[in-house]
Every structure is written in C-alpha cells, then in structure tokens.
Amino acid sequence: MNDPDEPSKEPVVVGIIPYDPRRGLISDWDDDTVLRVEVLETTAKTILISGNSAGLTSLARHLLTLAQPTAPTGSHLDFDDYCGWFEEGSFGIRIELK
C-alpha cells in the first residue's frame, strides 16, 4: 500500500547507447549542453556541478551509461575542461564504475 505522505515518483526516459565490449562506453551529449564544474572553497570543499537542462540531462545519461549491468567494473568516462561541453575554467571530471 502506498504511503500518502510519500511523494509520488514520475518516470523519466533518458536514452543511452548500450555498452558494447568492442566499442566500449560511448559519450553522448545534447547539442546545447552547458555545464560547469567548480570546487567551492568551503570547509567541506564542496564540488558544484551546474548547468542548463540539456547539460544536466546529458550528465544523467552518462551516469546511466556507466550503470548498465554489462559495463565492466573500472569503466570510466573522462571529461576535461576543454572537452567542449564544460564552460571555460571548469574542472575536469572522471566518472568511474566501482
């Protein structure tokens, strides 16, 4: 039985390119992606990832691409600040399946 105080969940469809061991993982960004990765110099050194809707959807697509059950442990995607999808001055990031 559903808890009436529990917020309902809405499904979101994000298409991913299936993992193929011959090709590896495929990076797939929306054309109008804007993302920025910063380190906020707070006591806890917080990482801030900000972007437009296309950028955040594209980032979600990459996370789901790595989360495929067929992707091998250690698979990763590297994005440098000069990859073309991050705003100038952003930090690069590596997303890795553990």
Legacy VTK file of the C-alpha trace (Angstrom):
# vtk DataFile Version 3.0
C-alpha trace
ASCII
DATASET POLYDATA
POINTS 98 float
0.000 0.000 0.000
1.285 3.469 -0.846
2.107 5.881 1.950
0.008 9.050 1.384
2.858 11.169 2.804
5.365 9.697 0.338
5.819 11.916 -2.718
4.878 10.230 -5.971
7.614 9.464 -8.465
7.445 10.304 -12.121
9.338 8.161 -14.624
11.883 9.956 -16.797
13.097 8.419 -20.029
16.721 9.065 -20.966
18.014 7.058 -23.909
21.505 5.586 -23.629
23.781 3.852 -26.098
24.112 0.229 -24.929
27.561 -0.912 -23.817
29.368 -2.963 -26.455
32.726 -4.502 -25.441
34.050 -3.903 -28.981
33.391 -0.148 -28.720
33.419 0.476 -25.008
31.292 3.226 -23.499
30.013 5.939 -25.822
29.823 9.561 -24.672
26.588 11.199 -25.867
25.931 14.895 -25.168
22.947 17.006 -26.192
23.972 19.724 -28.661
23.044 22.668 -26.427
24.761 21.306 -23.305
26.154 23.830 -20.847
27.898 22.509 -17.724
30.294 23.927 -15.186
32.264 22.036 -12.536
33.729 24.040 -9.668
35.247 23.374 -6.269
33.808 25.700 -3.657
36.435 26.604 -1.105
34.253 25.909 1.896
35.280 23.992 4.988
34.000 20.796 3.354
35.423 21.565 -0.167
32.120 21.175 -1.969
32.016 20.279 -5.668
29.416 22.288 -7.572
28.067 20.945 -10.861
25.738 23.421 -12.545
24.235 23.544 -15.991
21.240 24.033 -18.193
18.582 21.346 -18.628
20.389 19.773 -21.605
23.651 19.640 -19.651
22.120 18.010 -16.593
20.195 15.526 -18.767
23.408 14.693 -20.638
25.244 14.166 -17.362
22.430 11.853 -16.197
22.773 9.938 -19.487
26.481 9.401 -18.787
25.782 8.158 -15.266
23.154 5.742 -16.614
25.554 4.610 -19.338
28.055 3.615 -16.647
25.329 1.988 -14.545
24.450 -0.583 -17.235
24.744 -4.124 -15.881
27.017 -5.062 -18.795
29.547 -2.267 -18.173
32.664 -3.741 -16.549
33.978 -2.567 -13.187
36.585 0.137 -13.689
34.848 1.589 -16.751
35.104 5.339 -16.714
34.426 8.497 -18.661
36.844 11.427 -18.564
35.778 14.980 -19.324
38.409 17.703 -19.353
37.617 21.379 -19.111
38.443 21.680 -22.832
36.089 18.856 -23.957
33.718 21.423 -25.443
30.771 20.708 -23.143
32.019 22.440 -19.995
32.225 26.180 -19.538
35.713 27.659 -19.696
37.513 27.425 -16.368
35.626 24.312 -15.245
37.424 21.451 -13.562
37.670 18.181 -15.457
35.929 15.142 -14.026
36.258 11.363 -14.182
33.156 9.279 -13.583
34.004 5.653 -12.799
32.104 2.433 -12.143
33.315 0.825 -8.945
LINES 1 99
98 0 1 2 3 4 5 6 7 8 9 10 11 12 13 14 15 16 17 18 19 20 21 22 23 24 25 26 27 28 29 30 31 32 33 34 35 36 37 38 39 40 41 42 43 44 45 46 47 48 49 50 51 52 53 54 55 56 57 58 59 60 61 62 63 64 65 66 67 68 69 70 71 72 73 74 75 76 77 78 79 80 81 82 83 84 85 86 87 88 89 90 91 92 93 94 95 96 97
